[in-house]
Amino acid sequence: MPASDPCPICQKRRRERFCPAIGEKICAVCCGREREVSLDCPSDCAYLITAHRREDEHRAPLTAADAPFPDVAISADIIDDQQPLLASVVGALLGVADEHRDLVDADALAALMALAETYRTLGAGLYYEKPPVAPLAQLLYGAMLKFFEEWKQPERRAGAPASKDADIFKLLVFLARVCRSRSNGRPKTRGYLQFLREQFPHAVAAPATEASRIIMP
């Protein structure tokens, strides 16, 4: 028999869990099935936090086939040498995400991939630009492109060393791989963005001084 007070999503099962995304209780099945799919879950939802923790415990390593730009080799030395830029890039990315709350991991990945393509050609002495199609991904792409242009100006780097286009390219590939590794692929997930916030808790406020704790994917 249907529940007397059914879940507002499936209209079948009993309401069990309060869903902050819609402001009322839903059943456990719909919580698991619709989480980050049709439900735009806030990052502080207890059920979302538990689900992400469980995903982290069972996360498979990123395979070469799934890695963005699998032909590109990235050493730990590159990441260490570019720490000021890495922290500043994360700060810029999270700054855009904070201003545009609808931005999700898929937008971040699309922007990072497009930026990496742009900087790969710049490193070869050419110029090729193909921004993402999705509006928020395109917005992030434009903001990050502007950030890198400003970074090339010594007065904006706060004493940090200059970075070659080839170094920026590899850093973007690294961030894209971390995104592919840390995101669960659900259309509304922000697991990667939340991961960056945890790894760089002061990135937006003080991007040039925050050190990375990200492990190479």
N, C-alpha and C positions, 0 to 999 in steps of 0.2 A: 504493500500500500504506500502511496506517496506520503511524505511527511506532512503533518498538519501546518507546519510553518517552514515551507521548503526553501532551499537555497535559491536566491534570486537569479543565479546564472543558469543552473540546470533545471530548476523547478521540480526536482525529484527528491534529492537527498536532504537530510536534516542539516540545518545551519549549525556549524560547530566553531568556526574560527572567525574572529573579527578581522576584516580586511580593510586596512587603512586606505587602499586604493579607491574603494567605492564607499567607504564609511559605514559598512554594515557587515553582519556575519554571513559567511558562505560555508559550503561544505568542504571537507578536507580534500576530496577528489578534485574539485574545481580549483581549489587553491594550488594544488600541485600541477594541474594540467594547464591552467590559464596564467600562471605566474610568469610575468615578463613576456607574455604572448599577447593576450588581450587586456591583461591587467598591468597598469603602469605602476609597479610596486615602488614605494619609497624605500630608500636605502636603509632606514632604521626599522623596517618591519622585522619582527622577531622570526617569523617563518622564512622570510627571504634570507636573513643572516644565517639561519640554521641550514638552509638549502645550499647556500654558497659554501659554507664550511664543509658540508658533506661532499660537495663537488671538488673542493680543494683536496680532500683526503683521498679521492679516487681519480684524480686528474692524471690522464695518460700524458707522457712526454710528447712534445710536438714533433711529428715526423718530418722528414725532409720533403715529402710530397705535399704536406700541408703548410709548410713554412713559406711566407711571402719571399719572393726573390731567392729561390733555393740555390741558385748558382753563385750567390754572393757569400763570401767567407767573412765573418766578423770575429775579431779576436777580442779577448777581455781587455787587452791593452788600449784598444781604440776607445772603449767605454770609459776606462779609467782616465785616459788623457783628456777626454771631452766632458768631464764631470760638470764644469760650470755651464756648458752649453746644454747638456742633458737636463739639468735641474731647471734651467731657464725655459727650455722647450716644454717641459712638463707643466711649469707654471703658466705659460701662455696657453697651453691646451686646456688646462683646468679652468683658467680664467674665462675662456669662451664657454666652457661647459656650465660654469656657474651662472653666466649671464643668460644662457639659453638652456633652460632645464629640460627641454624636450630632446636634447642631443643625447644619443645613445652610442653604444660601442660600435655599431655598424657604421655610424657617421664618422667616428674617429678613425676606424680602419680605412674607410674609403678615402678620407682626406690624407692620411699618412701614406697610403699606397700611391695616390696621385702626386703628392709632394716628392716621394722617393723617385718616381719616374722623371719628374722635372729636374731633380738634382743629379740624377744619373746622366742625363744628357748634358747638363751644364758642366759636369766633371769631364765630359768628352769634348768640351769646347763648342757645343751646340746649344740650341734653346728649343725646348719642346714643352708645351704646356697643355694639359687636358684636364681641367677641373672636374670634380665629381658632378654627377647630375642631381643627386638629392640636395634639396635646398640647404639643410643644416650642414651637411658634409661640405658643400661648396662654400658656405660661410666660414667654416673652420679652416678650409684650405686657404682662402684669401687672407684670413687673419694670421695664419702661420707663415704664409709667404711674406707678408709685411713684416712679421717678427724677424725672420731670417735676414731680410734686407737691412733692418735696423741693427741687427746683431753685428753686421759687417762694419758698422761705424764704431771706432774705438771708444768714443765717449759714452756709448750705450752699453758697453760690455763690462763696465766697472772694473777694469784692470784684467779681465779674463783674456787668455790668448785668442788670437784669430783662428778661425776654422776654415779649412778648404771645402770647396763644394763636394769633393769626394768624401770628406769626413762627415759632412751633413747628411749625405746620401746614406752612408752606413748607419748613422745614428737613427735615421728615419726607418730604415729596414729593421733595425733592432727593436724600435718601439712598435712597429707593425707586427713583428713576430711575437712580442710580449702580448699584444692585443689578441692575436689569434690564439695564443696559448691560454690566456686568462679569461677570455670571454666564452660563455657557454653557447653562444650562437642564437639565443632567443631574440626575437625582433626588438623587444623593449628593454633588454638587459643593459645595465651599466656596471657590470662586474669589473671590467677593465678600468673604467674611470674611478671606481671606488678603490681598486687596488693601487692605482697611482696616488690617490689621496693618502692612503695608508703608508705607502713607501716614501712619499714626499709631503709630510704633514704641514710644512711651512713653505711649500713651493710657490704658491701664489703671492704670499706676503714677502718672501725673501728668496727669490729664485736662484740668485747667483751663489748662495752659500750652502744650499742644501745638498748633502751627499746622497748618492744613490745606494739603495740596498737591493736593487733588482738583480736577480740571478739570471745569467745568460740562458735563454730558452733553447 
